Amino acid sequence: MNILAIGAHPDDIEFGCGGTLLKYSEKGHKVYMLVLSKGDKGGDPVMRHKEQEDSARILGVEKLYFGNYRDTEIVQSQKLITEIEGFLKDIKPGFIFVNYFDDTHQDHRNLAASTISATRYIHNVLFFEGPTTQNFTPNVFVDITSILDKKFKCLEAHVSQVSRTNIEGLSIIEAAKSAAHFRGIQGRVNYAEAFNSLRLFINI
């Protein structure tokens, strides 16, 4: 099966669904990543590009794609919808993972809105959460207990971002562990990633 994860910025995907992608990859599924910006407002875009490549190698990604958008300037548009549709045509994913639509960051909101339109014929579309997500009510959980440390290695590959949480003394690793523990408690496991489904088909 082909899996496509779409994020607005480098490290969005790893925080929201890195453990799930690792499990898919290790089971032989092909994982693709589309990162729409290089996060230039959060650091050197050349460095962030390389960090994303390093993380993708740990994830075992089949192919990493980058968009040409500037950080904070991703807008919901027909252009973006068409671009996403082009990737869907090439990759033919069975599952899509993308930023959640209720978020304080406009790039996340606008990416989610455009993805909803672009993926209208895709069976399985799941939203992941990030540190700036609001009002997130998950209805799908993935146990990542066995893969947690490797998820952290993916996040640590984004060296320039580990301490950039805007919360004094809190690293992105600590934030990710807290989120995974909380979602694990909800899902009755030790650590989990949680998703809100736009559509989810259960094959019987």
N, C-alpha and C positions, 0 to 999 in steps of 0.2 A: 504494500500500500504506500502511496505517496502522501506525505504530510507536509503542509505548508504553514509556517508561522510567520506572521507579519507584525512588525513593530515600527513605531515611529522613530525610535532612537536606538543606538547601540546600548545594549544591556536590558532593554525593555523585555525582550523575549525571555532571556535567561531568568529574570526575576519572576515573571509570570508563569512560565511553563517549561523552564529548563529541565526540570526533573522528568516531566512527562516525555519531552523530546528525547532525552537520554534513554528512557525505557523503550521507546519506539525504535530508536536507532540500534540499540543492543539486541533487539529481537529481529533485526534484519530489514525493517521498513526503511524507506528512503525519506530523509528529512531535508526539507528546503527552508531557507530563511530569506525573507525580504525585509530589509531595513531601509526605510524611506529617507532618512537623513543621516548624516555623520555626526550629529550632535554638536555642531560647531559652537553653540552658545554655552556648552558645558565643558569645553576644552579644545585642544588642538585637533581639528578634523582628521589630519593625517594619522596622528597617534590613535584616535578613536577608531579609525578604519582598521588599523593593524590590530588593535585590541579585539575588535569584533571578529577578525579573521582567526586570531588565536583561540578565542572562545569557541568558534564554529568547529575548529579542528578537534577540540575536546569533546564537543557534542557529536562528532561523527557526521557532520552535515554533508549531504551529497553535493549541494551547491549553495553558495551565499550570493545573494543579489543585493545591490544598493540602488536606491532611488536618487534622484538629483535635487531633492528638496532641501531648503535651508531649515535649520532648527528654528522652531516657533512659527514657521511660515507654511506649514502643511494646511491646505484649505480643502474643504469638501467641494468637489467639483466634478464635472463630467470628464475632465482630463484625467483626474486621479482614478475615477471609476474605470475608465477605458484602459488605463495602464494596468490596474489590478486584473482586469479581465484578460489582458494579454498574458500575464503570468499564469493565470488559471488555465488558459488554453494550452500553454506549453507544458505545464507540470501535471495537470489533471489530478489534483489532490483529492483524496478521500476524506481528509479532515483539514479544516482551517482553524488556526488559533490566532487571535488578534486582540489588541487593546480594547478594554471596555469603554462603552460610550458615555458613561457618566464619570467625568474626570475633571480635575481642576486645570489640567494642561490641555490647551486647545488642540495641539497636534494629535493627542490621543483621541479626543472627541471627534475630530474631523476625519481621522483615519477610520475609526469605527463606523461612522455614518456612511462613508464612501464604500467600505467593505460590505456593509449590509446590502447595498444595491448591487455591487459587483458579484456577490456570491449567491444571488437569488436562486440559482439552479444547483447549488452545492448542497448535498445532503447534510453534512455535519459541519456546523460552524459554532465554535465555542469562543467566548470572551474570557481573557485572563485579566487578573488584577495587577496593579502596581502600587507603589507608595503613594501616588496622588489620586488613586481611585476613590470614588464616593458611592455610597448606597449600593454596595455590591452584595447581591443575594445569590450565593452559589447553589446550584442544583446538581452538579457533577463533581466528583472527587476522585483524585488519583493518589494512591499511596506511594509516596516517594521516600519512605524511610530507608530503604536499601540503597538509594542512589543519592542521598542528601549531600554527602561530602563531595561527590563529583559535581553536583549542581553548584556548590560553593566554589569549586575550582573554576567553573565557567564564569562565575561572577568575579572572582579574583583576577581573571585574565584581563578584565577591564580595570587595569591598575589605576588609571587616573580618576576613576569614579568611585572607588571603594569608600572613600571618606566624604563624598559629596552628597550627603543626605539632607543638608540644611537643618540637621538636628545635632546639636553639640554632643560629641562623644559617642555617637551612634554610627556604626559602619553599615554599609549596604548588606554585608553578610549577616550582621546581627538582626537587621530589619527582616531579611529573607527568612532567617531561622524562626523569628517570632511569628511571622505570617504562616509559615509551614506548620508550626506547632499549634497555633490557633485553629487552622483549617483541619489539622489532624484530629484535634479534640472534637470538632464538629462532625468529622467523618468516622470517628471512633477508631483511629489508628494513631501512631506516634507522630508522623509528619505527613502532610498532604499538600497537594496543589488543588485549588478549587476553581471551578469554572461556572460561568452562566451560559446556558445554551440558547442560541438563536434557533437552531434546529439540531436534533440528535436522533438518528435512526438506530433502533435496536434490531439487529438481524436475528430472526427466529427461524 
